[in-house]
Amino acid sequence: MKYGFFHPRPWHDQGPAHPAHGLRTSCPPPPRQQAVFGGMALIAMFVTSMMSPILVRRLAVLGFIAAFIAVALLPVFGTDFGKGAVRWYALGFASLQPSEFLKPGFVVVSAWMLAAAQEINGPPGRMYSFILAMCIAVMLALQPDFGQACLVLFAWGVMYFVAGAPILLLMGMAGLVLFGGTLAYQYSEHFARRIDGFLSPDVDPRTQLGYATNAIQEGGFFGVGVGEGQVKWSLPDAHTDFIIAVAAEEYGFVLVAIIITIYASIVLVSLSRLMRERDTFIRLAGAGLACSFGVQAVINMGVAVRLLPAKGMTLPFISYGGSSLIAGGIALGMLLAFTRARPQKNIADVINGYR
């Protein structure tokens, strides 16, 4: 299959992955394309990071509206590239996954609503943000893309918790998510197949998880050597959903530990900075962006080591794909804009909040 310019990852079911099929679908994409994606992501991150929080919020609202409409129109104009999940737009010269750009915009818009709700005589932002989160989660689940739907709900839950939500209410929300998962298991063959594969005590070596598990075991502590790994030639989506298995096989646990440390450092440093932030909107938006960034990495790596059921989610800034990489650059740029050192407002500004 030829990958479009922004096409991040048409991913496969967890059924047997025949080696010949793997050779056809997992051949590494041209590094030049990924270099272009990386350059665009860096530019987006740098430009966004230099903006003021107010400008970031305004642009995020516009981007969110555009991405929301694009996701809503996927059932009409989108394509599944033969994968059974309608997530992409085929633009002829390129392919685009709008849900990747929807996530950072949703976080900022929800943070704005939650912050406005804390103002005196403010709007019911908590209810508005909850309705918005549920609408997006339903749209993503219908694609189906349960991983992204869960990530959206998680980001909203983090911001709601930081905004002071009662723990009992959050527990009720978690119960609602579990209930939704139960319904998905009963009525979605796609979802049920992945859960059954995760709960099975044995790992079929012919599946994606089987190939990934074997690659990680073969890599050991120092890996088999650069370019010497075999899993990338037989594992579908080795360059996207299971890129960490390729890294573990060729570079070993050492590189994986470095990657985990980098992700953890970004999240922890960001949260540490946000703890000192007095502006409610910035604190909520930053927490949502940082935690969703870290959890996406945890989900991707957790799937590869069979700690989580397969989700079809990329590893931020490492997996191949223009949509994921550029949207990640925008999200990290927003986080940098929110955590960048700036003069703190006086108490009157804090009370008045953003208007």
N, C-alpha and C positions, 0 to 999 in steps of 0.2 A: 504493500500500500504506500502510496506517495503521501507524505505529510504536508499539510498546508503551512503557510508561513506562521500563522498564529495557532495552528492546531496542536494542542498540548498532548493528547493521549487518547486515541481510541483504544479502550482496554478490553480484555477478554474475560470470559467466564472462568470459573475455577475447575472446569472439566479438564480432561486429559490434554496436555499440551504436547502434541506430537513433535519430535525433533525437526522434521522437515517443515512443519508449520512454523516452528520457532525461527528457522533460518529465514523464512520469508517475511515474518512480521517483526523480528527483533533485530534485524541488521541495523547497526548503529547509524543514526542519521548524520548528514554532513556536519562536521564541526563548524563549518563556516556559518551555517544558519544559526546554530546555537550562539556563536560569537556575536552575530547581529542582534539576536534576542537579548544577550547580556549587555551589549552596548546601549540598547534602547532602555533596558531596565535601569542601568546606572544613571542615564540622563534623567529618566523619570524620577528616580529616587533623589538625585541631587536637586533638581528644580523644585520638587515638592518640599524637600527638607528646608529650603530657604524661605518658604512662605510663612506668613503669620498664621496663627491658629484660626483667626476669623476667615482668612482667604481660603485656607484648607477646608474649612467647614462649607463655605459657599460652593467651591468647586466639587466637593464631595457630594453635595446635594444634587448638583446637575449631573454628575457622573452616575449617581445612584438611580436617578429617574431614567436615564438612558439605558442603563443596564437592566433595570427592572422591566422596562417595556420590552427589551430584547429577549429576556428570559420568558416573559409572558407569551411572546409570539413564536417561541421555538416549536410548539406543536404544529404550527401552520407553515412556517418557512424553514424550520431547522432540519437537520439530518442526523442520522445515527451512524453513518459510515459503516453500516452493516453490523454494528455492535449491540443493537437492541436498546440503546439509551440515546434519546434525542437531546443532545447537549451542544451541538455545534451548528454554526452557519457556514455553509460552503460558499465562499465569495469568488470562486473561480481561481484567482491567483493566491488565495489565502483561505484559511479556516479560522474561525473565532469561537471561543467558548465564553459567553457573556457572564456566566455565574462566577468566574474568577474575579471579574471586575466588580461584581455586585457586592461581594463580601466586605471589602474595606469601606465602600460607600455606606453599606447598611450599618456598620459599626459606628461611623461618625454620625449618621442621621439619628440612630437610636440613642447615642450619647447625648445629642442635642435635646431630644425629647425628654429623656430622663432628667437632665439638668434643669430644663425649663419647668418640670413638675415640682422642683424643690423651691421655686420662687414663690413669693407671696402672691396669692391669687393667680398662680400659674396654671397652664392648661393641664389636662389629665395625660401627661406625657407617658406615664407608665403603661396605661391602658393602650395608648396609640402605638407605642413601641412593641408591646406584646402582640397586638393584632398584626402589625407589620411583620414581626418575626414568624408568626404562624403562617401567614400568607406565603412568605418566601419559602419556608420549610415545606409546605404542601406542594408548591410549584416544583421544587427540586426533587421531592420524593416521587412525583409523577413522571419524572424523566425516564427512568428512576435514577436518582443520585442521593442515596441515603447518607453517605458520608458527608457531603457538603451540607445537607439539611441538618445533620447533627451538629456540625461545626457552627452553623449560624445560630442554632438554639443555645449552644454552649457559650458563644460570645455574648449573646443577650443575657444569659444567666449570670455571667461574670459581672457585667456592667450593672445588672439589677442588684446583685449582692453588694457591690461596691457602693451603690447608691443608698444602701441601708435597708434592703428587703428583709423581712422576717425569715428566719431559717426554716420555719414550718411551711411557709409559702414556697420556698425553693424546693423543699422536699416534695411538696405536692406537684410542682412542675416536673420534677424528676419522675414521679409516678406517672404523670401524663405522657412523658416521653416513652416510658416502658410500655404503657398501654398501646401507644402508637406503634411501637416495635412489634408487639404481639399481633396486632392487626396486620402489619406488613408481612409478618411471617406466615400468617394464615392465607393471605390473599395475593401475595407476590411470590411467584415461583423463583424469580431472580434472587430476592432477598432470602428466601428459605434455603435455597441451595448453598448460599454462602455461609449461613449460620450452621447448617448441617455439616458442612466441610470443616468449619472451625471447631465444632463440638466433637467431631469424630476422633477417637483415641489414636487412630493410625493416620499417617500422612502418606497419601498416594504419591510415589516419586514421579509420576507423570503429570502432576498438577503444578501450577505456578508455585504454590507453597512448598511442594516437594522439591522442586528445583532450587528455590531460594534457601530452604533449610540445608540442603546438601552443599550449596555454595558457601554458606556461612561456616559450616563444619569443616569444609576443605581449607578455608582461609586460615583458620587457627589464629595465632597471635600476630604473626608478621605477614601473612598472606603468601600466595604462591608466586607472586611476582607480577610486575606491570605487564599487561597484555597477555599473560599466561592463563588467565581464567577462562573457563569453558562455558559458564552459565549464560553469558551474554549471547551465545550462539544458539541456545536451545530454549531460553525462557522468554515467552511473550511479554512485552512491556518491560524488558530488562532495563531500558534506558529511561523509564518513567516511574511507574509504580514500585518497581523492585530494584531501583538503582543502588540502594544500600547493600543489597545482596552482592552485586557486582563489586562494589567497593570492598566489602568484607572478604570476598574471595581473593582479590588481587592484592589488597593492601593490608588485610588482617584487622584484628581488633584494635590495633593502635590507631589507624585512621578513623575508625568508627568512633572511638572514644574522643578523638579530637573534634569530630563533627558534633557529637553530643554536647561537648563542653562549650563549643561556640554557640550553639542554639540556646543552651541553658544560660550562658553569660548574657546574651542579648535580652532574654526575658527578665532575668533577675536584676540586671542593671537598670532596665527600663522601669520595672516596678519599684525599685528603690528610689529612683528619681521622682516617680509619680507620687510616692508616699509623702513627699515634701511639697507637692503642688496644692495650692489653695483654690484654684479655679476648678469648679465641679465638672464642667464640660471637658476640660483637658484631662482631668484625672480619669473620668469614665471612658473617654475615647481611647486614651493611651492604654488603659488596662485591657480594654477589649481587643485592641490591635495586638498588643504584646502576647496576651494569653492565647488568642486564636492562632497566632504565628507559631508559638511553641507547641500547642496541642496538635496542629496539623503535622508537625515533624514527628511528634510522639506517635500519632496514628499511623503514619507511613512506616516508621521503623517497627512499630508494634505488630503490624501486619506481617512484615518480613520474618519476624522471629516467632510468629504464631501466638502472640499474646492478645491479638485482636482479630476479629473476622475481617475478611478482605473488604476494602472500601473503595479502591480505585482512586486514591488521593496521592498527589505528587509530594515530593520532598522539597521544601522551599529552597530555591536558588541552586538546586543540584539536579533535579529531574529535568529532562528535556521538555521543551514546550514554550512557545512564545506567550500564550495567554497567561499561563501560570507565572512565568518569569517576570513579565512586564507588570502584571497586577501585583506581584509580590514586591517589586521595586516601588510601586506607588504606595503600597501599604507601609513599607518600611520608611519611606520618605515622610509619610504622615506621622509615623511614630517619632521620627527624629525631630520633626517640626514641633511636636507636642512636648518633647523632653529636652529640647535645646534650652540652654540657660538664657533667661530673660529677666528683666526687672519684675519683681513681684508687685501685684496690685495692692492698693491700700484696702482697708477693711470695708470702706463704702462701696468700692467696685465689686468686692466679693459678694456683699449682700445684694447688690443690684443684679449681678450676674450678666450673662450675655443677653442682649436683646436684639 
